[in-house]
């Protein structure tokens, strides 16, 4: 997959609270850590487990054994606890907007009306399929392959396409935007769901066929015809999957940067009506010359185009109808919403019950106008001094990273010079944007949920479209402030930390500093490290995709990271499915480097002082406890299976064990010795920074 601008820290998790006070929105006592006496929940440990045998269980074992995943969630853990806290806070804001009635600003009214349209299920039921009639009729009226290509490109229709058109920063010219085209077209999470014979995947495939037929029946197709159409749609998607690149290959920034003029694309993959497709997207010609597009999975394009041309239009109509109904199920009557949940929630995620409509409404509003909500969120929940404290931590981590580059014995002077330049030009964004996004052009009608969704899609597409030939907006954020995550943007060489993650267990101003360095310090180090992972390291200080390493340095670096690939490939989260070491390499590098650098930064912060021993734990031990605590995680097997196949992050258990066993300081701090299960001989440990 083309590197789409940023690498994220965490997982898109949904779960329940670990610690009631935080999730309930209660404020902890002044000068008291939220967790335990100094920032770590010691009651969650399992001290019967040797740290060197399983550090995940040593720190989190008692918690893991007693933690229950609620029926409306697929996971639980530290990220989830904060997700729920953020969700609860936004819901509180929305409730106040509802209570205030007419006394609202234009931005507040938009948020209130959008939320109201989503939770008004009585109206959705009364309207039935009527709001979708025009779209369904448009799909039913497709007569030619060119018609199909236009339908696939329509932002308002929002169905499915075998090619996905995006607008983003040009990897080799970060001062300009470019049009990117990549493979798409599958209803299952990854091509391997159509290919592998692992029992859970086989079962998911069978139930996907049933789901396709059920959605068509709900849309008015007779039973027998729905079953036959479902089989044909599934066969078509299987053919698409056979052409698709693997996720590991799609991470490669070099392989996925393939610029060509639109006319060249039409010659390269001639069986797809590119002119009609791009015209429907609204992609304009530049003022001079011809529009360039950058295609990702280059070798897949001719095959996908050929499949498109030889597939009858009537099958494409069925395919688009199914994906339209499936993709819009939440905006249609409950029978559609329930059918989608039965498959995507229960079968693929293991979720027992549908998340309450009001909570899903919070997500809907956040997805469509996240910064309107975020502006209200930070005014209430992000203290002014939090930003300054986070900035100090970032500066400290950057200083350590600079020192590590200066002393890296495997890096030549020329590469080191450019690496130091890159660290020196990192841009840092913390908390929330300086310039809030303007949503005033988006019309929101509290009585028109499906229309709001379509207008929102068109608004976002137009927002990107109008700036296509304009200078890059470097003030833009890729996440809303209330998001519990962080990211590195390779093209802009920036690290971004939304307000949502700058709170316990990641950062607690009343916690022991060592715990904060193990938590938010490792997060900051993780994001900095993305600038030097296997893909981020291909971008220079200006964000340009180019080779700035000497051949020997790159070979040395790749040799070290290959060992990390092999280590993680040996972990088996689900019987029969191992971690994909190539797919997860970037995140594994960032975890290891981030933890290593945060440990060094902690010692730098001590300025020679000896840290106290707290409850028998030294400062070094508390760093590693803090790190392992933020990766508390428990998932249903179905969700774990999906993540192993499609997520570039390793399951958190291995983000802990896989990182610490390569850090020399962990061995000294925790007394890990030969014979322990996680022990690696010094010569086998992966050392980067």
GINOR-V786720 format. One record per residue. N is the residue number from 1. PHI is phi in degrees with one decimal (NA if undefined). PSI is psi in degrees with one decimal (none if undefined). D_FIRST is the distance of its C-alpha to the first C-alpha in whole Angstrom. Layout:
n = {N;N}
phi = {PHI;PHI}
psi = {PSI;PSI}
d_first = {D_FIRST;D_FIRST}
This chain:
n = {1;2;3;4;5;6;7;8;9;10;11;12;13;14;15;16;17;18;19;20;21;22;23;24;25;26;27;28;29;30;31;32;33;34;35;36;37;38;39;40;41;42;43;44;45;46;47;48;49;50;51;52;53;54;55;56;57;58;59;60;61;62;63;64;65;66;67;68;69;70;71;72;73;74;75;76;77;78;79;80;81;82;83;84;85;86;87;88;89;90;91;92;93;94;95;96;97;98;99;100;101;102;103;104;105;106;107;108;109;110;111;112;113;114;115;116;117;118;119;120;121;122;123;124;125;126;127;128;129;130;131;132;133;134;135;136;137;138;139;140;141;142;143;144;145;146;147;148;149;150;151;152;153;154;155;156;157;158;159;160;161;162;163;164;165;166;167;168;169;170;171;172;173;174;175;176;177;178;179;180;181;182;183;184;185;186;187;188;189;190;191;192;193;194;195;196;197;198;199;200;201;202;203;204;205;206;207;208;209;210;211;212;213;214;215;216;217;218;219;220;221;222;223;224;225;226;227;228;229;230;231;232;233;234;235;236;237;238;239;240;241;242;243;244;245;246;247;248;249;250;251;252;253;254;255;256;257;258;259;260;261;262;263;264;265;266;267;268;269;270;271;272;273;274;275;276;277;278;279;280;281;282;283;284;285;286;287;288;289;290;291;292;293;294;295;296;297;298;299;300;301;302;303;304;305;306;307;308;309;310;311;312;313;314;315;316;317;318;319;320;321;322;323;324;325;326;327;328;329;330;331;332;333;334;335;336;337;338;339;340;341;342;343;344;345;346;347;348;349;350;351;352;353;354;355;356;357;358;359;360;361;362;363;364;365;366;367;368;369;370;371;372;373;374;375;376;377;378;379;380;381;382;383;384;385;386;387;388;389;390;391;392;393;394;395;396;397;398;399;400;401;402;403;404;405;406;407;408;409;410;411;412;413;414;415;416;417;418;419;420;421;422;423;424;425;426;427;428;429;430;431;432;433;434;435;436;437;438;439;440;441;442;443;444;445;446;447;448;449;450;451;452;453;454;455;456;457;458;459;460;461;462;463;464;465;466;467;468;469;470;471;472;473;474;475;476;477;478;479;480;481;482;483;484;485;486;487;488;489;490;491;492;493;494;495;496;497;498;499;500;501;502;503;504;505;506;507;508;509;510;511;512;513;514;515;516;517;518;519;520;521;522;523;524;525;526;527;528;529;530;531;532;533;534;535;536;537;538;539;540;541;542;543;544;545;546;547;548;549;550;551;552;553;554;555;556;557;558;559;560;561;562;563;564;565;566;567;568;569;570;571;572;573;574;575;576;577;578;579;580;581;582;583;584;585;586;587;588;589;590;591;592;593;594;595;596;597;598;599;600;601;602;603;604;605;606;607;608;609;610;611;612;613;614;615;616;617;618;619;620;621;622;623;624;625;626;627;628;629;630;631;632;633;634;635;636;637;638;639;640;641;642;643;644;645;646;647;648;649;650;651;652;653;654;655;656;657;658;659;660;661;662;663;664;665;666;667;668;669;670;671;672;673;674;675;676;677;678;679;680;681;682;683;684;685;686;687;688;689}
phi = {NA;-58.4;-66.5;-87.5;119.6;-152.2;-107.1;-95.8;-76.7;-110.6;-122.2;-81.3;-102.9;-138.7;-167.1;-121.2;-71.2;-87.1;-130.7;-54.8;-61.5;-69.9;-67.7;-80.7;79.6;-76.3;-89.7;-65.0;-58.6;-58.0;61.4;-118.6;-62.8;-67.9;-111.0;59.7;-81.7;-141.0;117.8;-121.3;-81.7;-65.8;-68.1;-84.6;-80.6;-123.3;-80.6;-77.6;-94.9;-71.2;-54.1;-78.2;-91.6;-162.2;-70.2;-57.7;-73.4;-57.7;-86.1;-122.8;-61.1;-64.5;-61.4;-59.8;-68.8;-107.2;-66.8;-116.4;-85.9;-60.1;-62.6;-97.1;-131.4;-106.7;-146.8;-145.4;156.4;-63.5;-60.8;-65.4;-56.8;-74.2;-57.2;-68.0;-60.5;-62.8;-59.1;-65.8;-65.6;-65.2;-60.4;-64.4;-61.9;-63.5;-62.7;-67.8;-63.2;-62.4;-70.7;-75.0;66.4;-83.0;-83.2;-133.3;-74.3;-60.6;-66.2;-66.0;-65.5;-58.7;-62.2;-60.6;-68.7;-66.3;-64.1;-60.2;-65.9;-77.8;-88.8;-82.1;-71.6;-61.3;-66.3;-57.7;-67.6;-63.7;-74.1;59.1;-88.3;-55.6;-61.9;-96.5;-57.7;-63.3;-65.4;-65.3;-66.9;-62.6;-66.8;-63.8;-89.4;-66.9;-120.3;-128.7;-63.3;-66.5;-58.8;-63.2;-61.1;-67.1;-61.8;-64.1;-93.0;-70.1;-63.8;-69.7;-64.1;58.5;-93.1;-126.7;-146.5;-79.5;-126.5;-109.5;-99.6;-129.6;-121.8;-154.2;-72.8;-67.9;-60.6;-107.0;-148.5;-68.0;-92.0;-134.0;-90.7;-142.5;-95.5;-113.9;-128.8;-138.1;-66.6;-160.6;110.4;-106.0;-92.5;-88.0;-63.3;-158.8;-60.3;-68.3;-66.8;-95.6;-117.2;-85.3;-109.9;-60.4;-56.7;-67.3;-71.2;-59.7;-63.1;-63.9;-61.0;-62.5;-74.4;-66.6;-57.1;-62.4;-64.2;-57.3;-63.0;-63.5;-65.5;-64.9;-62.0;-63.2;-84.0;108.6;-82.3;-58.1;-51.4;-63.1;-65.6;-62.2;-64.0;-65.8;-64.4;-62.4;-62.8;-67.1;-64.6;-63.6;-62.5;-63.3;-65.1;-63.5;-65.7;-61.5;-61.0;-65.9;-87.9;-61.7;-74.7;-72.2;-64.4;-63.3;-67.3;-72.7;-78.8;-73.4;-63.7;-73.2;-65.9;-98.7;-107.6;-132.8;-76.9;-160.1;-68.5;-57.7;-67.2;-68.9;-61.3;-62.9;-81.5;-70.7;-126.7;-72.8;-87.5;-116.6;-76.5;-62.3;-59.7;-66.4;-63.5;-69.7;-64.1;-65.2;-67.6;87.9;-63.3;-84.1;-75.2;-67.3;-62.1;-139.6;80.5;-123.7;-64.6;-96.8;-123.2;-115.9;-98.1;-90.6;-87.4;-53.8;-68.4;-81.8;-63.8;-60.5;-66.7;-65.7;-63.7;-63.8;-61.6;-57.7;-70.0;-89.2;-88.7;-60.0;-59.6;-64.7;-70.9;-62.6;-60.9;-63.7;-59.5;-67.8;-63.2;-59.2;-68.7;-64.0;-64.1;-67.2;-69.1;-107.3;-57.1;-67.9;-103.7;-111.5;-53.0;-55.6;-62.6;-72.4;-60.1;-66.3;-63.1;-63.6;-62.8;-55.7;-90.6;-70.8;-80.8;-79.5;-70.2;-82.5;-107.2;77.8;-69.1;-85.3;-132.4;-66.7;-62.1;-55.0;-58.9;-66.7;-71.8;-67.5;-64.1;-59.7;-67.5;-61.2;-65.4;-63.2;-71.3;-91.6;-143.1;-60.0;-78.7;-63.1;-69.4;-60.4;-61.7;-69.7;-64.8;-70.3;-61.7;-101.5;-119.3;-121.1;-62.2;-61.5;-76.5;-63.6;-65.5;-64.7;-64.6;-65.9;-63.1;-62.5;-62.2;-62.0;-59.8;-63.3;-65.5;-64.1;-61.6;-66.4;-61.2;-61.9;-64.5;-65.3;-65.6;-63.8;-108.2;-65.2;-76.7;-100.1;-109.0;-75.4;-57.7;-67.4;-66.1;-60.6;-58.4;-73.9;-65.8;-64.9;-62.2;-65.9;-61.2;-69.6;-107.7;-56.7;-98.9;-122.4;-120.7;-134.0;87.7;-163.2;-69.0;-75.8;-118.7;-80.5;-67.8;-98.2;-104.0;-62.0;-79.8;-88.3;-86.9;-116.3;-119.8;-63.2;-104.5;-140.2;-61.9;-63.8;-65.5;-61.3;-63.2;-66.1;-66.5;-64.2;-64.3;-65.2;-59.5;-66.2;-65.0;-64.5;-59.5;-77.7;-65.7;-68.2;-99.9;-54.0;-107.3;-104.9;-61.1;-67.6;-84.7;-79.6;-88.3;-68.3;-107.6;-95.5;-138.7;-79.9;-59.3;-80.8;-72.8;-93.4;-172.4;-156.8;-154.7;-115.6;-105.9;-68.2;-71.8;-104.8;49.5;-130.7;-116.8;-131.8;-128.1;-62.2;-57.7;-58.7;-96.1;-89.9;-158.8;-58.9;-85.9;-74.2;-143.9;-136.7;-60.1;-97.8;-88.6;-59.0;-54.8;-60.5;-65.9;-65.9;-67.8;-71.3;-92.7;-66.3;-61.9;-68.0;-64.7;-62.0;-61.1;-59.1;-70.2;-59.5;-66.0;-61.2;-69.1;-131.5;-82.0;-64.5;-106.7;-59.6;-71.1;-85.1;-105.3;-86.2;-61.9;-92.1;83.8;-89.9;-74.1;-160.7;-85.4;-109.8;-95.3;-71.4;-59.8;-67.6;-64.6;-63.8;-63.2;-63.5;-61.3;-63.9;-63.9;-66.6;-73.8;-61.7;-62.9;-69.1;-56.5;-66.9;-60.0;-71.9;-65.8;-86.1;-93.3;-124.5;-69.4;-125.5;-51.3;92.2;-130.7;-101.0;-62.1;-85.2;-63.5;-74.4;-63.5;-95.0;-58.3;-58.7;-71.0;-67.1;-60.8;-65.4;-63.4;-64.0;-66.8;-62.4;-68.0;-60.6;-71.5;-66.9;-62.4;-65.5;-65.0;-59.4;-66.0;-63.3;-66.8;-72.7;52.6;89.6;-74.1;-93.2;-70.5;-72.5;-96.3;-117.0;50.8;86.9;-106.4;-75.4;-59.5;-61.9;-62.2;-68.6;-59.3;-72.6;-63.1;-62.5;-64.2;-66.6;-65.4;-70.4;-103.1;-57.9;-163.7;-142.7;-134.2;-71.5;-59.4;-61.9;-67.8;-61.9;-59.6;-63.0;-68.8;-60.7;-82.6;-128.4;-99.8;-72.3;-97.3;-69.7;-55.6;-54.4;-53.4;-87.9;-66.4;-80.7;-62.7;-70.9;-83.0;-61.5;-69.3;-102.5;-104.5;-56.2;-63.1;-65.1;-60.5;-68.0;-66.9;-101.3;65.6;-80.5;-136.6;-52.3;102.2;-69.6;-64.7;-91.6;-63.0;-121.2;-59.9;-50.2;-70.6;-97.5;-78.3;-87.4;-118.2;-113.2;-122.4}
psi = {136.6;138.7;107.9;22.7;-37.6;152.5;129.1;159.6;-50.3;-151.9;147.4;85.6;156.2;129.0;-155.3;171.9;140.5;-34.3;112.1;-38.8;-40.2;-45.5;-30.6;-2.2;10.9;147.5;126.3;159.5;148.3;137.7;20.0;133.3;148.0;-37.7;122.1;-161.3;-26.1;16.9;-6.9;135.9;89.3;-25.8;-17.4;-3.3;159.9;94.5;0.2;-14.3;133.0;134.5;-35.6;-10.0;-39.9;94.4;-30.1;-49.2;-33.5;-42.9;-33.7;5.1;-46.2;-40.1;-47.4;-40.9;-25.4;-15.6;135.6;135.0;116.2;157.4;-22.7;14.6;160.7;-13.8;170.3;156.6;-173.4;-45.7;-40.6;-40.4;-43.1;-33.6;-45.5;-38.7;-45.5;-43.8;-43.5;-40.9;-43.8;-40.0;-37.0;-41.4;-44.6;-38.6;-39.3;-37.5;-40.4;-40.9;-31.5;-17.6;-117.3;-15.9;67.0;150.5;168.8;-40.5;-42.0;-37.3;-40.1;-47.2;-47.4;-46.1;-35.8;-43.9;-42.1;-38.0;-31.2;-38.7;-5.2;73.1;-25.2;-43.6;-42.2;-42.5;-40.4;-40.1;-25.2;-134.9;1.0;-44.6;-21.9;-3.0;-44.6;-43.2;-44.0;-36.5;-37.2;-41.5;-43.1;-23.9;3.0;131.6;-25.0;165.2;-31.4;-38.4;-43.6;-44.2;-38.0;-42.4;-39.0;-25.5;-9.9;118.7;-37.7;-42.2;-41.9;40.6;-129.0;158.4;151.3;-12.8;134.4;120.5;127.0;160.8;126.5;-176.1;134.0;123.6;-27.8;2.7;77.0;2.2;-0.5;153.7;157.5;163.3;126.2;142.7;131.2;166.8;152.1;-166.3;3.8;144.7;-22.7;160.8;-25.3;160.1;-28.7;-19.5;-19.8;-8.8;-35.7;156.8;15.2;140.7;-40.7;-35.2;-41.6;-44.3;-40.3;-38.9;-45.7;-41.3;-24.5;-40.9;-45.6;-40.4;-43.6;-47.5;-41.6;-42.0;-39.6;-40.4;-42.7;-27.1;0.3;4.3;131.3;153.4;-56.1;-42.8;-37.2;-41.0;-44.5;-42.8;-38.0;-41.6;-41.0;-40.4;-43.6;-41.0;-39.9;-45.5;-34.1;-39.8;-39.0;-45.3;-35.8;-25.2;-26.0;149.5;156.9;158.7;-34.1;-43.6;-31.9;-10.3;-20.2;111.8;-32.3;-45.1;-30.0;9.2;97.6;83.6;143.4;154.3;156.3;-37.3;-33.6;-38.0;-41.0;-30.2;-34.3;-41.7;72.7;-11.0;4.0;134.1;77.5;-39.9;-45.3;-40.3;-49.7;-34.0;-42.4;-33.3;-19.9;10.2;116.1;157.4;145.8;166.7;-26.5;140.1;-153.7;147.4;133.4;142.5;153.2;115.0;147.9;-74.7;75.4;-48.5;-17.2;-21.2;-47.4;-39.0;-41.7;-40.5;-42.1;-42.7;-40.8;-45.8;-35.4;-3.3;126.6;148.5;-36.5;-32.8;-39.1;-36.7;-44.7;-43.3;-48.7;-35.9;-47.5;-49.2;-30.9;-49.5;-41.1;-45.5;-24.2;13.0;-36.1;-16.9;3.2;174.8;159.5;-32.1;-33.7;-45.6;-43.1;-40.7;-42.5;-42.9;-38.9;-36.9;-60.7;-33.6;-55.8;-52.9;-51.2;-30.0;-17.5;7.9;133.7;-36.7;149.2;138.2;140.4;145.8;-38.4;-33.8;-38.5;-29.3;-36.9;-43.4;-39.2;-47.6;-42.0;-35.6;-30.6;-38.0;62.7;-33.9;-26.4;-42.4;-42.3;-35.4;-41.5;-36.4;-50.9;-29.1;-28.6;-34.1;1.4;99.6;149.1;-35.6;-14.2;-37.2;-43.4;-41.1;-41.0;-37.2;-38.4;-43.3;-43.3;-44.6;-40.9;-45.2;-39.8;-37.7;-43.3;-41.3;-39.2;-42.1;-40.1;-38.6;-40.1;-27.4;4.5;115.0;-8.7;2.2;132.2;160.5;-37.5;-46.9;-39.7;-41.9;-45.3;-31.3;-41.4;-37.0;-39.3;-45.0;-37.6;-17.7;8.8;133.0;141.1;127.8;131.3;131.3;-67.4;162.5;152.3;-31.8;116.8;144.7;143.4;114.5;12.7;-24.5;-7.7;118.5;124.7;129.3;116.8;-13.0;11.8;76.2;-51.8;-37.8;-38.5;-41.9;-44.8;-43.2;-35.2;-40.8;-44.1;-40.5;-48.0;-40.0;-43.6;-35.8;-39.3;-36.4;-44.2;-18.6;8.3;-40.8;23.4;164.9;151.4;134.3;99.2;-5.6;-8.9;146.4;145.4;-2.7;151.5;157.3;-31.8;-0.3;135.3;82.9;-175.8;163.4;161.6;131.0;109.8;-36.6;-28.9;-1.4;55.3;150.8;138.1;129.2;96.9;159.0;-31.6;-28.1;-8.6;59.0;167.1;144.8;0.1;-44.7;124.0;111.7;-18.9;3.5;163.9;135.9;-36.7;-39.1;-40.7;-36.4;-35.3;-25.9;-91.0;-28.7;-43.5;-32.0;-47.2;-46.4;-36.4;-47.8;-39.0;-41.1;-24.6;-24.9;-12.1;22.8;-170.8;-24.2;-44.4;-28.2;-7.4;-6.1;135.5;-170.9;-25.2;1.2;16.6;130.9;105.0;159.9;106.0;7.0;150.7;156.8;-40.0;-40.9;-43.4;-41.3;-41.6;-47.2;-46.3;-34.8;-40.9;-43.5;-25.0;-36.0;-34.8;-38.6;-46.5;-38.9;-50.1;-26.7;-15.7;-2.1;136.1;91.3;-34.1;132.7;124.9;-7.3;120.2;159.4;137.4;101.8;-29.8;-43.9;-38.5;5.1;-46.2;-44.2;-36.3;-39.1;-46.2;-37.8;-48.8;-49.0;-39.7;-42.1;-42.1;-45.9;-36.9;-34.4;-44.9;-38.0;-37.3;-46.7;-34.3;-39.3;-23.4;-22.9;41.1;-10.5;154.3;120.1;153.1;162.7;125.9;121.4;34.9;-0.2;130.4;170.4;-44.5;-42.0;-38.0;-30.3;-48.3;-32.0;-44.2;-39.5;-48.2;-31.4;-38.3;-15.7;24.1;132.7;136.1;131.4;155.2;151.9;-37.9;-42.4;-41.1;-41.2;-46.0;-40.1;-39.2;-36.7;-27.1;-8.7;130.1;-4.1;138.3;153.9;141.4;-32.7;-40.0;-19.4;-28.6;-64.7;-37.4;-27.6;-53.1;-33.2;-9.8;2.8;115.0;-40.7;-28.5;-40.2;-44.6;-43.3;-41.5;3.8;37.5;135.0;164.4;139.6;-25.8;146.9;-30.9;-2.9;132.0;135.7;146.4;-36.3;-17.1;-6.7;140.8;117.9;123.4;-59.6;none}
d_first = {0;4;6;8;11;12;12;15;17;18;18;18;22;25;28;32;33;34;37;39;40;37;36;39;39;42;42;43;46;47;46;45;41;40;39;42;44;42;38;38;39;41;42;38;38;40;42;43;39;39;37;36;35;33;33;31;34;36;35;34;36;38;36;34;37;38;35;35;32;33;33;31;28;26;26;28;28;28;25;27;30;29;27;30;32;30;30;34;35;33;35;38;37;37;40;42;41;42;45;46;46;46;47;43;41;39;36;37;38;35;34;37;37;33;33;37;35;33;35;38;38;41;40;37;39;42;40;38;36;38;35;32;35;34;30;31;34;31;29;32;33;31;32;30;27;27;28;25;22;24;24;20;20;22;22;25;25;21;21;18;16;14;13;12;13;13;15;14;15;15;13;17;19;19;22;21;18;16;15;11;11;8;9;11;14;14;17;16;14;12;13;15;17;18;19;20;24;24;27;25;22;25;27;24;23;27;27;24;27;29;27;27;30;31;29;31;34;34;33;36;36;38;38;38;36;33;33;33;30;28;28;27;24;23;24;22;18;19;19;16;14;16;14;10;8;8;6;8;7;3;5;7;8;11;9;7;10;12;15;18;20;20;23;21;19;21;23;20;19;22;23;21;23;21;24;25;21;21;24;24;21;24;22;25;26;26;30;30;28;25;22;19;16;12;10;7;7;11;13;12;13;17;17;16;18;21;21;21;24;26;25;28;28;30;27;25;27;28;24;24;27;25;22;24;27;24;22;25;27;28;30;32;35;35;35;31;30;31;30;26;27;29;26;23;25;27;26;22;23;27;28;32;32;31;30;33;33;34;31;29;30;29;26;26;28;26;22;24;26;25;27;30;30;29;32;35;33;33;37;38;36;35;38;38;39;35;33;36;36;32;32;35;32;29;32;33;30;29;32;32;28;30;33;30;29;33;34;31;33;30;29;31;32;30;27;29;30;27;25;28;28;24;26;29;26;24;25;26;26;28;29;28;28;31;30;30;28;30;30;34;32;31;34;34;37;37;39;35;32;30;31;30;27;27;28;26;23;24;26;22;21;24;24;20;22;25;24;22;24;25;25;22;24;23;25;23;21;18;20;23;26;27;23;24;21;20;17;17;15;15;16;19;19;21;21;22;24;25;28;27;26;30;32;33;32;30;32;36;39;41;40;40;38;37;35;34;32;31;29;28;29;26;24;25;24;21;20;21;20;16;18;18;16;14;12;14;17;15;16;20;23;22;18;18;15;18;19;22;23;26;25;27;25;22;23;25;22;20;23;23;20;20;23;21;18;21;23;20;20;24;23;24;24;24;27;25;21;20;18;15;16;13;10;13;14;13;15;18;18;19;21;23;23;24;27;28;29;30;32;34;34;36;38;38;39;42;44;46;47;47;45;47;47;46;47;47;43;43;41;38;38;38;34;33;34;33;29;30;31;28;26;28;27;28;26;27;26;24;22;21;20;17;16;16;14;11;12;11;14;17;20;22;25;23;22;26;27;24;25;29;30;28;30;34;35;34;36;39;39;39;41;39;40;40;40;38;35;32;34;33;35;34;33;30;29;26;27;25;27}
